[in-house]
Every structure is written in structure tokens, then in C-alpha cells.
């Protein structure tokens, strides 16, 4: 018997929980990693990024000077930070700030390490509102090729020196882009890396297409992804469950309280119900399993 309560809107208080029997039925395994890749509207002209662009390493066959992590292991998930628009002497301090202890702490206990390129890299971007994309997507392809010829990066996080508050995740290309002054950098980086490690989203249902369900965060009771069932079995207990809305007439559910969930609404204003970790115990298991899968364990 598992308590299930109605999903909450911001500012609402939870009604008393009621007991409802929940039957978990494993289905054929299919890992779903939702993408948040944005598409610019064809009728609106994007604005070139106006960041200062001192001479940077060109995206060709130039060697990259990479500050490698002390805890590097081939079995880790490797995150590489790249700076764009900075002076060379700004890079060490800026990368140290962006790879802050808070971001590192969020992934504590997981086989995730962080590195950065010691010089600025010359790349071109354009933005529309809060969306930022490569001016020419070939540069993304060339950048990933250059990086991976010299370092086994699983994810590339690009910080662009600019005043506008912008950020975009290209999960299908394993690239995260944001402005260096982005006040949400800790949340954005942690959230998007969570996607790359197998986690879905748990916002309000209206943000998503039906094809994006089920995932690790929003699921039907009769169609729960096998990787989620596997993590539940390893957890050994059923977490608190909430109704998360309705899609095509079917109820969706989510685990844990969305107010504290980095993959959910996330309005953090107090101790997390499950303890000190940024991710829920179930999310940590899913990500551990995903890293092991990616590394062939």
C-alpha cells in the first residue's frame, strides 16, 4: 500500500494522503532520455551573440590544453567545460567558479569527474530570447570530434562570456551551452547532466509531448520503464508517489516531492525529505546504472 496524493500547483498545500494499492508491471526495457533541444522559429531572426571574442583556440586539429581531474578513471562519466569569449588569463578562475564545489557535490557518490580546457575556444553562437545555439551546427560536430580525439569527454559544457541570461541543452549532441553570468548555472548544469545520465523531466504535464512518456520521472503504473523497475528493486522500498497529471486520458505518476526534485518543479527552500543529496535515492541508482551501462560494465 503506497500513499498517492494529487499533484500540486505552486503554492498549494498537499491534501491528506490516502492509501491506494499500486501494482508495478515491468515492461520491455527501453531507456528514454528526453531531449530539450530547441528549434528557432523560422519567422524570427536570431541575434548573433555579442560576447567579446579574444583570440581563442580554433576548432580544427589544434591540440587542446586540458586540466584533467585527479580522480580520472576510464569508468567515470567525463564532463569537460569549455570557455568562449574569455581572455586566456580569465579561464582558470572562471572554470573553477563554474565547476564549483556545489556542482561537484551534487554528483558526489557517482562516478562523474570534471575537466576543463585551459584556453578559450573560438566558437560562434546566436540567441533568441533565452535560447542559444551554434550559428553553424558543423562547429558542434567539429568541436566534439576535436575534443574526443584528445580526451574521452562524455559531455561538453560550454560557458559563453556574455551579459544575456541564456542556456540551452543539446542532449542529442551531449552539449550544454549557457552564459557565464547565468545565476542558474548550478541548477542548469546539474539538471541537464541528469538528463544525460538517464533521468527524465517531472514538470507539469502540459510541457511535454505524449511520446516523451513514460520516463524515469513520469510514468504510467501499467507502463513503467524496465530501467526504473530495476532501480526500484535495487532501492528495496517504494518511495512516496504522487499523481502528476493526465496524458491522453491516462494518469501519470511521479516519485518524491516535486518542490525538492531537481528534475521537477524544484523550488528549493528547505531540507529535502530524503536527506542531503541533491538527487533522490532512486535517481542516484538510475544514474549509477546508466554510467555502468555507458562504460560497458
C-alpha positions in Angstrom: 0.0 0.0 0.0 1.5 3.3 -1.2 0.3 6.8 -0.4 -0.7 8.7 -3.5 -1.7 12.4 -3.4 -2.8 14.7 -6.2 0.0 16.6 -8.0 0.4 20.2 -6.6 0.5 23.5 -8.3 3.0 26.0 -7.0 1.8 27.5 -3.7 -0.8 24.8 -3.0 -0.6 22.7 0.1 -0.8 18.9 -0.1 -4.2 17.3 0.9 -4.1 14.4 3.4 -2.6 11.3 1.8 -4.8 8.4 1.0 -3.8 4.7 0.7 -4.0 3.2 -2.8 -2.7 -0.2 -3.9 0.0 0.2 -6.6 0.9 -2.6 -8.9 4.2 -2.2 -10.7 4.3 -4.1 -14.0 7.7 -4.3 -15.7 7.7 -3.7 -19.5 10.3 -4.3 -22.2 13.4 -2.3 -21.4 13.7 1.0 -23.3 15.8 3.7 -21.8 14.2 7.1 -22.6 16.4 10.1 -22.3 14.3 13.2 -23.2 16.0 15.9 -25.1 15.4 19.7 -24.7 16.9 20.7 -28.0 15.3 23.9 -29.1 14.3 24.9 -32.6 14.4 28.5 -33.6 11.2 29.9 -35.2 11.8 30.3 -38.9 10.0 33.7 -38.9 12.2 35.3 -36.2 15.7 36.4 -36.9 18.1 35.2 -34.2 20.7 37.7 -32.8 24.4 37.0 -33.0 25.9 36.6 -29.6 27.7 39.8 -28.7 30.2 38.3 -26.3 33.8 39.7 -26.6 35.8 37.2 -28.6 39.5 37.4 -27.8 41.7 35.1 -29.9 40.8 31.5 -29.0 41.8 28.0 -30.0 40.2 27.4 -33.4 38.1 24.3 -33.9 40.4 22.4 -36.2 43.1 19.9 -35.4 44.8 22.2 -32.8 45.8 20.5 -29.6 43.7 21.4 -26.5 45.4 22.1 -23.2 43.1 20.3 -20.8 43.2 20.4 -17.0 42.4 16.8 -16.2 40.8 15.6 -12.9 42.8 13.9 -10.2 40.1 11.3 -9.9 40.1 10.4 -13.6 39.1 6.8 -14.3 38.1 5.2 -17.7 35.0 4.0 -15.9 33.9 7.6 -14.9 31.5 9.8 -16.8 33.7 12.6 -18.0 32.4 16.2 -18.1 34.5 18.8 -19.9 34.0 22.6 -19.5 34.9 24.9 -22.4 35.1 28.7 -22.2 34.2 31.0 -25.1 34.8 34.8 -25.3 37.2 34.9 -22.3 40.7 36.3 -22.1 43.2 33.4 -21.5 44.1 34.6 -18.0 40.4 34.5 -17.0 39.9 30.8 -17.8 41.3 29.1 -14.7 39.3 31.3 -12.2 36.2 31.2 -14.3 36.3 27.4 -14.8 36.9 26.9 -11.1 33.9 29.0 -10.3 31.7 27.2 -12.8 32.8 23.8 -11.7 32.1 24.9 -8.2 32.1 22.6 -5.2 28.3 22.8 -5.2 28.1 21.2 -8.7 30.7 18.6 -7.8 28.9 18.0 -4.5 25.6 17.3 -6.4 27.3 14.4 -8.1 29.1 13.1 -5.0 29.0 9.3 -4.8 28.6 9.0 -8.6 31.5 8.2 -11.0 31.5 11.7 -12.5 34.6 13.8 -12.9 35.1 17.3 -14.2 37.9 18.8 -16.5 38.3 22.0 -18.5 40.1 23.4 -21.5 42.7 25.9 -20.2 42.4 28.3 -23.2 39.3 30.0 -24.6 37.9 28.2 -27.7 36.7 30.2 -30.7 33.1 29.3 -31.4 30.2 31.3 -32.9 26.7 31.4 -31.4 23.3 33.1 -31.9 20.5 33.5 -29.5 16.7 34.1 -29.5 15.4 35.1 -26.1 16.9 32.6 -23.6 17.8 30.1 -26.4 21.4 29.9 -27.5 22.6 27.8 -30.4 25.6 27.3 -32.6 25.5 29.7 -35.6 26.6 26.7 -37.7 25.9 23.3 -36.2 29.0 22.0 -38.0 31.0 23.7 -35.3 29.4 21.5 -32.7 30.3 18.4 -34.7 33.8 19.6 -35.2 34.2 20.6 -31.5 33.1 17.1 -30.3 35.4 15.5 -32.8 38.3 17.6 -31.7 37.7 17.1 -28.0 37.2 13.4 -28.3 40.4 12.9 -30.3 42.2 14.2 -27.2 40.0 13.5 -24.2 37.2 10.9 -23.6 34.5 13.6 -22.8 31.0 12.2 -22.4 29.5 15.7 -22.0 30.8 19.1 -23.1 29.6 22.1 -21.1 30.2 25.5 -22.9 30.3 28.7 -21.0 29.9 31.8 -23.2 31.0 35.2 -21.8 28.0 37.4 -22.3 25.5 39.5 -20.4 22.3 38.0 -21.6 20.8 35.2 -19.5 20.7 32.3 -21.9 21.0 28.5 -21.7 20.3 25.5 -24.0 20.8 21.8 -23.7 21.5 19.8 -26.8 21.2 16.4 -25.2 21.2 14.5 -28.6 24.7 16.1 -29.1 25.7 15.8 -25.5 26.4 19.6 -25.3 25.2 22.1 -22.8 25.5 25.9 -23.5 24.9 28.8 -21.1 26.0 32.3 -20.5 28.8 32.7 -17.8 26.7 35.1 -15.8 23.7 32.8 -15.6 22.6 32.8 -12.0 21.0 29.4 -12.5 24.3 27.7 -13.7 24.4 25.3 -10.8 20.8 24.1 -11.4 21.1 24.2 -15.2 24.3 22.1 -15.3 23.1 19.6 -12.7 19.7 19.2 -14.3 21.0 18.8 -17.8 23.7 16.3 -16.8 21.0 14.4 -15.0 19.2 14.0 -18.4 22.4 12.7 -20.0 22.7 10.2 -17.2 19.2 8.7 -17.8 16.8 11.0 -15.9 13.6 12.4 -17.4 11.7 15.6 -16.5 8.9 15.9 -14.0 7.5 19.4 -14.7 3.8 19.9 -15.3 2.4 17.6 -18.0 1.5 20.4 -20.3 5.1 21.0 -21.3 5.6 17.6 -23.0 4.6 15.6 -26.0 2.9 12.2 -25.2 5.7 10.4 -26.9 8.0 11.6 -24.0 6.2 9.3 -21.6 7.0 7.1 -19.7 10.4 8.2 -18.3 12.2 7.9 -15.0 10.2 10.8 -13.5 6.7 10.5 -15.1 5.2 7.1 -15.7 2.0 5.1 -16.0 1.5 2.4 -13.4 0.9 -0.2 -16.2 3.8 1.0 -18.4 6.8 1.7 -16.1 10.2 1.6 -17.9 12.2 -1.5 -17.1 15.2 0.5 -16.0 13.0 2.3 -13.5 11.7 -1.0 -12.2 15.3 -2.3 -11.9 16.2 0.8 -9.8 13.2 0.4 -7.6 14.1 -3.2 -6.9 17.6 -2.2 -6.0 16.3 0.6 -3.7 14.3 -2.1 -1.9 11.4 0.2 -0.9 8.6 2.2 -2.6 9.2 5.9 -2.5 6.4 8.4 -1.8 4.3 8.6 -5.0 2.2 11.5 -6.4 -0.2 11.9 -9.2 1.5 14.0 -11.9 -1.4 14.8 -14.2 -3.1 13.1 -17.1 -1.9 12.4 -20.6 -4.3 11.1 -23.3 -6.8 10.2 -20.5 -4.3 8.1 -18.5 -3.0 9.1 -15.1 0.7 9.8 -14.8 2.6 9.4 -11.5 5.9 10.6 -10.1 8.1 9.7 -7.1 9.1 12.2 -4.4 8.1 15.8 -3.9 8.5 18.0 -7.0 9.3 21.0 -4.9 12.6 19.4 -4.0 13.2 17.4 -7.2 15.9 18.9 -9.4 14.2 17.2 -12.4 10.8 18.5 -11.3 9.4 22.0 -10.4 12.3 22.5 -7.9 11.5 25.3 -5.6 14.2 24.5 -3.0 13.6 26.3 0.3 14.4 23.8 3.0 15.7 20.3 3.9 15.0 17.7 1.3 12.6 15.0 2.6 15.0 12.2 1.6 18.2 13.6 3.0 21.2 15.8 2.0 21.7 14.6 -1.6 20.7 16.8 -4.5 19.2 13.9 -6.4 16.7 11.4 -4.9 17.9 8.0 -3.8 16.1 6.5 -6.8 17.7 9.0 -9.2 21.1 8.2 -7.9 20.6 4.4 -8.6 19.3 5.2 -12.1 22.4 7.3 -12.9 24.8 4.8 -11.4 23.2 2.1 -13.6 23.4 4.4 -16.6 27.1 5.2 -16.1 27.8 1.4 -15.7 25.9 0.8 -19.0 27.7 3.6 -20.8 31.1 2.2 -19.7 30.3 -1.4 -20.5 30.2 -2.7 -17.0 
